C-alpha cells in the first residue's frame, strides 16, 4: 500500500502603469495616468492511496492488480483594480487608493473544482502469452452538482496475445504481440452550468444574471474507443508498432447564440456525434 499528498501553490502579481504622457484614449480619459493591479492565487491539492497486488499461481497463471482512490481539488481566486488616476491626484503616483472612484473597476472572481475518484485494474496472464486486462474508474466531479448523474463510470477491457512465447518464429520475428481493447472515458461539462451564478459588471458596478437560456438535463461527455494493434521486433533490432482505432464521442456541450427576442443571448445544448478513425504506425532501430 502506498499513499501520497501533493499541494501546489502559485501566487502572481500583475501591474500595468500608463504614465500621464499616455494617450487618454487608453487611460479611460485620465490625464494623470492609469494603473492596473491584479493578484491571483491558485491552489491545487491532490492525494491518493493505492494497493498493489502481484501474484503467481503455479507455473501458468499470474495476477497483477491495483486498487485505489484519489481526490483532486483546484481553487483559484483573483482580485484586481484598474482605472485612471483621479484628476486632483498626483500624476504618475500608481496606487489603488489614488484611482478615480467614478471610473475605477474592481473585480473579485474565483472558482473551485473537486473530483473524487475510485479506480481499479486487474491483469490476468496465462503462460506469459495471453493477458486479459480490465480497468474501471468512477469519478464524482463537482461540476455535475444538480445534474441527473452525480458521477460517471468508465471501464476498459483489453486482450493481448504473444504467440512468440508459444512458437519459435525464427530469427526474423523475435517478438510478436497482437492486442485489442475497448475503452470508455468520461469528462464533466464546464462548471457552474447546472447552478447559474450572477456575474459582476465592473463598468456599471452591478450584479447581472446569466444571459443563457434555462438549462435542461446535462450529462457528462462520453468517448468510446475500439483499438486493434500489433507490436513486433524483427531480427532483434527493428521494432514495429501498428494500431487501428475507432472513437465515438457523444454529449458534447455547445453554447450557440439565439435570438435576443427570447430574452437570452445563448443556450447550452448537448448534441453531436463525432467519430474519429485512423491508423498509427511507428518503427525504430536499436543496436
QUIGI-V831230 format. One record per helix or strand of 3 or more residues. SS is the DSSP state (~ for helix, > for strand). FROM is the first residue (numbers start at 1). TO is the last residue. Records with the same first field share a line. If there is no record, write none. Layout:
SS = FROM-TO ; FROM-TO
//
This chain:
> = 2-18 ; 34-57 ; 61-85 ; 105-126 ; 130-141 ; 152-161 ; 173-187 ; 199-201 ; 206-208 ; 221-234 ; 238-257 ; 266-285
~ = 24-26 ; 96-98 ; 142-144 ; 163-165 ; 260-262
//
